[in-house]
Amino acid sequence: MAAGTALIAATYGLVRLAFGLHLPAMSADLAIDSAAAGLISAAGSIVYGAAAVVGFFASTRHPRALVVAAIVTAGGGAIGVAFAAHAGIFAVACALSSAGAGLASPALVRIVQRGVRSGTVDRAQAAVNAGTGPGLAIAALIAAATAEQWRAAWTIAAAATALSAASVLVLDRRSRPEQGEPRTRDAAASTAARLPPAPWWSAHLHPAAAAALFGTGAAAVWTYGRSLMTEAATGEDHSLLGWIALGCGGAAVILTGRPTAPLAPPRLWLLTTLVAAAATALLSVAAAHPVAALAACALFGWGYVAATGALIAWTARIAPDHAAAGTALLFVVFMAGQAAGAALLGAALPAVGPAATFGIAAAAAAASGLLAVTVPARRARPATRAV
């Protein structure tokens, strides 16, 4: 559990989502404007989504290979970022590094399933998936400790990725069930990885649209949030504290899991996306006020991480037999929306200003939440059983 949590913290918090954290310093050194930054962030989201699809189909039989691939992509990409001499190499390395998170997540699901006692698998999965929050906070602490030397921070991220992934590989222990059981498990896993029937796809149109819209709105804070706080004269220290607040807000999802558990997934989606939308709007008008900006970051971190959990629960409610496929679909659509949002908002930023740009993002996030209540969620008719 500790090794898996560390790998998620590294691939997500220190690499995948660290682009916005280091963007002000990287932009100054490599002459990257907001439009180019948006395109680079969009490319990273697309690569992440593609890696997640590959990870979904490969995780049932080759989880260890996916962990090795996460080292190569996240670690190698981070090294490429650290030593990039010009914007072209930097952009390619950034996009490549995002693949590590998409590969690591499905691999860890499988490794935790076979390496943790059956009665504690759910708790272990929740702990591992919550690694994003601490990873974000640690990334901000590294940025502060390296005195804004962003190249050093990316080198540390690469080393952390390699060490945590190596720990997962060393500690991964294959269970030794009774004779005949592995074939049953493999058959179930193989069936679960097949493409679902047509009714399943139509039943997911609604949550997929909501996921795409929320991804579009969430791109503002992840890509330009720290730049906004820095330019609003809150200072480097406060903008770093804002990133720590993002991480703490994400980690707080563990504490709020029990109170929000009775909510139906669409209602939880509505709550979390509206919180994220309100936080985005608050940051747009209060970035110059440290206390309000930190509160907005913490609220956004909670809303973002909790919303991804609501997506998982939503697809499981629609078709429990194909929950893994639903998670892969919605997360890919979500990241596609985030890619589009990063590019579009990056182009809008110099044209309409930060307040209007973040306002547009907040409206997109709020609209995604309202989709959950305007059309009732449907349950797909099961055509086949997973086992």
Residue pairs with C-beta under 8 A, 6 or more apart in sequence:
1 112
1 116
1 124
1 127
1 128
3 164
3 167
3 168
3 171
4 108
4 111
4 112
4 124
4 128
4 131
4 168
5 127
5 128
5 130
5 131
5 134
6 131
6 160
6 163
6 164
6 167
7 67
7 70
7 104
7 108
7 131
7 161
7 164
7 165
7 167
7 168
8 101
8 104
8 105
8 108
8 128
8 129
8 130
8 131
8 132
8 135
9 131
9 132
9 134
9 135
9 138
9 160
9 164
10 74
10 135
10 157
10 160
10 161
10 164
10 165
11 70
11 74
11 100
11 101
11 104
11 161
12 101
12 131
12 132
12 135
12 136
13 131
13 132
13 133
13 134
13 135
13 136
13 137
13 138
13 139
13 247
14 78
14 135
14 138
14 139
14 142
14 156
14 157
14 160
14 161
15 74
15 77
15 78
15 97
15 98
15 100
15 101
15 157
15 158
15 161
16 44
16 48
16 74
16 97
16 98
16 100
16 101
17 132
17 135
17 136
17 139
17 222
18 139
18 153
18 154
18 157
19 40
19 41
19 44
19 94
19 222
19 223
20 41
20 221
20 222
20 223
20 224
20 225
20 226
20 227
21 136
21 139
21 140
21 143
21 226
21 243
22 143
22 150
22 153
22 154
23 32
23 37
23 223
23 224
23 226
23 227
24 226
24 227
24 230
24 239
25 148
25 150
26 32
26 90
26 150
27 33
27 37
27 227
29 150
30 84
30 86
30 87
30 90
31 87
32 40
32 87
32 90
33 350
34 224
34 227
34 346
34 347
34 349
34 350
35 346
35 347
35 349
35 350
36 87
36 91
36 346
37 223
37 224
37 342
37 346
38 219
38 223
38 342
38 343
38 344
38 345
38 346
38 347
38 349
39 91
39 342
39 343
39 346
40 90
40 91
40 94
40 95
41 94
41 219
41 222
41 223
41 339
41 342
41 343
41 346
42 338
42 339
42 340
42 342
42 343
43 91
43 94
43 95
43 339
44 94
44 95
44 97
44 98
44 339
45 98
45 215
45 219
45 335
45 336
45 338
45 339
45 342
46 95
46 335
46 336
46 339
47 95
47 96
47 98
47 99
47 102
48 98
48 99
48 101
48 102
48 335
49 102
49 331
49 332
49 335
49 336
49 339
50 99
50 102
51 73
51 98
51 99
51 100
51 101
51 102
51 103
52 102
52 103
52 105
52 106
52 328
52 331
52 332
52 335
53 102
53 328
53 332
54 102
54 103
55 66
55 102
55 103
55 104
55 105
55 106
55 107
56 106
56 193
56 324
56 325
56 328
57 193
58 65
58 66
58 106
59 66
59 106
59 107
59 109
59 110
60 110
60 186
60 189
60 190
60 192
60 193
61 186
61 189
61 190
63 106
63 107
63 108
63 110
63 111
63 172
64 107
64 111
64 169
64 172
66 103
66 104
66 106
66 107
67 103
67 104
67 107
67 108
67 111
67 165
67 168
67 169
68 165
68 169
69 99
69 100
69 103
70 99
70 100
70 101
70 103
70 104
70 107
70 161
70 165
71 100
71 161
71 162
71 165
71 166
73 96
73 97
73 98
73 99
73 100
73 103
74 97
74 98
74 99
74 100
74 101
74 104
74 158
74 161
75 100
75 158
75 159
75 161
75 162
75 165
76 96
76 97
76 158
77 93
77 94
77 95
77 96
77 97
77 98
77 99
77 100
78 93
78 97
78 154
78 155
78 157
78 158
78 161
79 93
79 154
79 155
79 158
80 89
80 90
80 92
80 93
80 96
80 97
81 90
81 93
81 94
81 97
81 151
81 154
82 151
82 152
82 154
82 155
82 158
83 151
84 90
84 93
100 161
104 165
105 129
106 328
108 128
108 168
109 125
110 189
111 168
111 172
112 121
112 124
112 125
112 128
113 121
114 174
114 175
115 171
115 172
115 173
115 174
115 175
116 124
126 254
126 257
127 254
129 309
130 250
130 251
130 253
130 254
130 305
132 247
132 250
132 305
133 247
133 248
133 249
133 250
133 251
133 252
133 253
133 301
133 305
134 247
134 251
135 247
136 243
136 244
136 246
136 247
136 250
136 301
137 243
137 244
137 246
137 247
137 248
137 251
138 247
139 153
139 157
139 243
139 247
140 240
140 241
140 243
140 244
140 247
141 244
142 153
142 156
142 157
143 150
143 153
143 240
143 243
144 237
144 240
146 152
146 153
146 156
148 236
177 185
187 387
188 386
188 387
191 384
191 386
191 387
192 321
192 322
192 324
192 325
192 386
193 324
193 325
195 325
196 319
196 322
196 325
196 326
196 380
196 383
197 380
197 383
197 384
199 380
199 381
199 383
200 318
200 319
200 322
200 325
200 326
200 380
200 383
202 380
203 318
203 319
203 378
203 379
203 380
204 315
204 318
204 326
204 329
204 330
204 380
206 371
206 375
206 377
206 378
207 269
207 311
207 314
207 315
207 318
207 330
207 372
207 377
208 329
208 330
208 333
209 368
209 371
210 269
210 273
210 368
210 369
210 371
210 372
211 311
211 330
211 331
211 333
211 334
211 337
211 368
212 333
212 334
212 336
212 337
212 340
212 368
213 337
213 364
213 365
213 367
213 368
213 371
214 273
214 276
214 307
214 334
214 337
214 364
214 365
214 368
214 369
215 333
215 334
215 335
215 336
215 337
215 338
215 339
215 340
215 341
216 337
216 338
216 340
216 341
216 344
216 361
216 364
216 365
217 276
217 277
217 280
217 341
217 361
217 362
217 363
217 364
217 365
217 366
217 367
217 368
218 276
218 280
218 304
218 338
218 341
218 361
218 365
219 337
219 338
219 339
219 340
219 341
219 342
219 345
219 361
220 280
220 341
220 345
220 357
220 358
220 360
220 361
220 362
221 246
221 279
221 280
221 283
221 297
221 300
221 304
221 358
221 361
222 338
222 342
223 342
223 345
223 346
224 345
224 346
224 349
224 354
224 357
224 358
225 242
225 246
225 283
225 297
225 300
226 239
226 242
226 243
228 283
228 284
228 287
228 354
228 358
229 238
229 239
229 242
229 283
229 287
229 293
230 236
230 239
231 287
231 354
232 287
232 288
232 293
233 288
234 242
234 287
234 288
234 289
234 290
234 293
238 290
238 293
238 294
241 290
241 294
242 293
242 294
242 297
243 297
245 294
245 295
245 297
245 298
245 301
246 297
246 298
246 300
246 301
247 301
248 298
248 301
249 297
249 298
249 299
249 300
249 301
249 302
249 303
249 305
250 301
250 302
250 304
250 305
251 301
252 298
252 301
252 302
253 302
253 305
253 306
253 309
256 302
256 306
260 268
260 271
260 306
263 271
264 317
264 377
265 310
265 311
265 313
265 314
265 316
265 317
265 377
266 314
266 372
266 373
266 376
266 377
267 372
267 373
268 306
268 309
268 310
268 313
269 307
269 310
269 311
269 314
269 368
269 369
269 372
270 369
270 370
270 372
270 373
271 306
271 369
272 302
272 303
272 304
272 306
272 307
272 310
272 369
273 303
273 307
273 365
273 366
273 368
273 369
273 372
274 303
274 365
274 366
274 369
275 299
275 300
275 302
275 303
275 306
276 299
276 300
276 303
276 304
276 307
276 365
277 303
277 362
277 363
277 365
277 366
277 369
278 299
278 362
279 296
279 297
279 299
279 300
279 303
280 296
280 300
280 358
280 361
280 362
280 365
281 358
281 359
281 362
282 292
282 295
282 296
282 299
283 293
283 296
283 297
283 300
283 358
284 354
284 355
284 357
284 358
284 359
284 362
285 355
286 292
286 293
286 296
287 293
287 354
308 331
308 334
311 327
311 330
311 331
311 334
312 323
312 327
312 330
314 326
314 330
314 377
315 322
315 323
315 326
315 327
315 329
315 330
316 323
316 326
317 377
317 379
318 326
318 377
318 378
318 379
318 380
319 326
319 379
319 380
319 382
321 382
321 384
321 385
321 386
322 380
322 386
341 361
341 364
345 357
345 360
345 361
348 356
348 357
348 360
349 357
